[in-house]
Amino acid sequence: MKNLKKIASKILAVGLCASIGLTALGFGQAQKANAFSSTASTKLINYGDNYLGTPYKFGASTSTTRYFDCSSFTKHVFKKLGYNLPRTARNQAKVGRYVSKSNLKKGDLVFFKVPSRGKFIGHVGIYVGNGKMLNTYGAGGVKISSINSTYWKKNYATARRLGA
């Protein structure tokens, strides 16, 4: 009987510890994806706006600002706030916290599939509010585009939020 009480006590202790541990890891409640402060997101977007019209070049080096591809552009702009993003859009889509399209805030990264490259994420932009993103591709280089235009709406994949 004494051994049975010891075993029951240990099981209870392990169960309690596991419950507390899982709750601390966020399993007990969904974690909120905090956005940049209004000041930080404005600073980020204003900095990115400085490059409007900068030519697009697929595979652009991250060591130049004479031209960008989508992910070298976001990598460069976010570096201004101290974030060292991965090089590719596909890998950038793995950082930060998931945010739904209906909860986008200025400064969020928005990701899209590029059908000509398969079903994988192949494009990234910076959400600037009002259904628009700062991004670069093709003619005109760095530009502001509507994420609700036919092409981008059809190929929207996900969004991620960095920040506090």
C-alpha positions in Angstrom: 0.0 0.0 0.0 2.9 2.3 0.9 4.5 1.7 -2.6 1.2 2.3 -4.3 0.9 5.8 -2.6 4.5 6.6 -3.6 3.8 5.6 -7.3 0.5 7.6 -7.3 2.2 10.6 -5.8 5.0 10.5 -8.4 2.5 10.1 -11.3 0.6 13.1 -9.9 3.8 15.2 -9.6 4.9 14.2 -13.2 1.4 15.0 -14.5 1.4 18.4 -12.8 4.8 19.3 -14.0 3.9 18.3 -17.6 0.8 20.4 -17.5 2.6 23.4 -16.2 5.4 22.9 -18.8 3.1 22.5 -21.7 1.1 25.6 -20.7 4.4 27.6 -20.4 5.3 26.5 -23.9 2.1 28.0 -25.2 0.0 24.8 -25.7 -2.5 26.1 -23.2 -3.3 29.2 -25.1 -2.6 30.5 -28.6 0.3 32.9 -28.6 -0.4 36.4 -29.9 1.7 37.7 -32.8 2.7 41.2 -31.7 3.4 43.7 -34.4 6.2 46.3 -34.6 5.4 49.5 -32.8 3.8 52.2 -35.0 7.1 54.1 -35.0 9.2 51.1 -36.0 6.8 50.0 -38.8 6.7 53.6 -40.2 10.5 53.7 -40.0 10.8 50.4 -41.8 8.4 51.4 -44.6 9.9 54.9 -45.0 13.3 53.3 -45.4 12.0 50.9 -48.0 10.2 53.7 -49.8 13.7 55.2 -50.5 14.2 52.4 -53.0 11.1 52.9 -55.0 12.0 52.4 -58.7 15.3 50.6 -57.9 15.6 47.9 -60.7 14.7 44.3 -60.2 17.2 41.6 -60.9 16.5 37.9 -60.0 19.2 36.5 -57.8 20.5 40.0 -56.9 23.4 40.0 -54.5 22.7 41.1 -50.9 25.8 43.3 -51.0 24.3 45.8 -53.5 21.4 48.3 -53.4 21.7 49.1 -57.2 19.1 46.4 -57.8 17.2 43.9 -55.8 15.2 40.7 -56.0 12.2 40.4 -53.6 14.1 38.7 -50.8 17.3 40.7 -51.1 15.1 43.8 -50.8 13.2 42.6 -47.6 16.5 41.3 -46.2 18.1 44.8 -46.7 15.1 46.8 -45.4 14.7 44.6 -42.2 18.4 44.8 -41.5 17.8 48.5 -40.8 15.8 47.5 -37.8 18.4 44.9 -36.7 16.8 41.8 -38.2 19.0 39.4 -40.2 16.5 37.6 -42.4 17.5 34.5 -44.4 18.3 35.0 -48.1 15.3 33.5 -49.8 11.6 34.2 -49.7 11.0 30.5 -48.9 13.3 30.7 -45.8 12.0 34.1 -44.8 8.5 32.5 -44.6 9.8 30.4 -41.7 10.8 33.3 -39.3 8.6 35.3 -37.0 5.1 34.3 -36.2 2.2 33.4 -38.4 -0.4 36.1 -38.9 -3.7 35.6 -40.8 -4.4 37.8 -43.9 -7.3 39.4 -42.1 -5.0 40.5 -39.3 -2.1 42.0 -41.3 -0.4 45.1 -39.9 2.2 47.5 -41.3 5.6 45.8 -41.4 4.4 42.2 -41.7 6.0 40.1 -44.4 3.6 38.7 -47.0 4.4 35.7 -49.1 3.2 34.3 -52.4 3.6 31.3 -54.6 5.1 31.7 -58.0 3.3 29.2 -60.3 6.2 29.1 -62.8 8.4 27.8 -60.0 6.0 25.2 -58.6 3.8 25.4 -55.6 6.5 26.8 -53.4 6.8 30.3 -51.9 8.8 32.4 -54.3 7.9 36.0 -53.6 7.9 38.2 -50.5 6.8 41.8 -49.8 6.3 44.1 -46.9 2.8 44.9 -46.0 2.2 48.7 -45.9 -1.5 48.8 -45.0 -4.7 49.3 -46.9 -4.2 46.0 -48.8 -0.8 47.1 -50.3 2.7 45.8 -50.1 6.1 47.2 -50.9 8.0 44.7 -53.1 10.0 44.3 -56.2 9.6 42.2 -59.3 9.8 42.8 -63.1 9.5 46.1 -64.8 9.6 49.1 -62.5 11.6 47.4 -59.8 10.7 48.3 -56.3 7.0 49.4 -56.2 3.8 49.3 -54.2 1.3 46.7 -55.3 -2.1 45.6 -54.2 -2.2 42.2 -52.5 -5.8 42.0 -53.7 -5.0 42.3 -57.4 -5.9 39.2 -59.3 -2.4 37.7 -59.5 -1.3 38.4 -55.9 -4.7 37.4 -54.5 -4.7 34.1 -56.3 -1.1 33.3 -55.2 -1.2 34.5 -51.6 0.4 31.9 -49.4 1.0 33.3 -45.8 2.3 36.1 -43.7 4.7 36.4 -40.9 5.2 39.0 -38.2 8.5 40.0 -36.6 8.8 42.5 -33.8 8.2 42.6 -30.1 
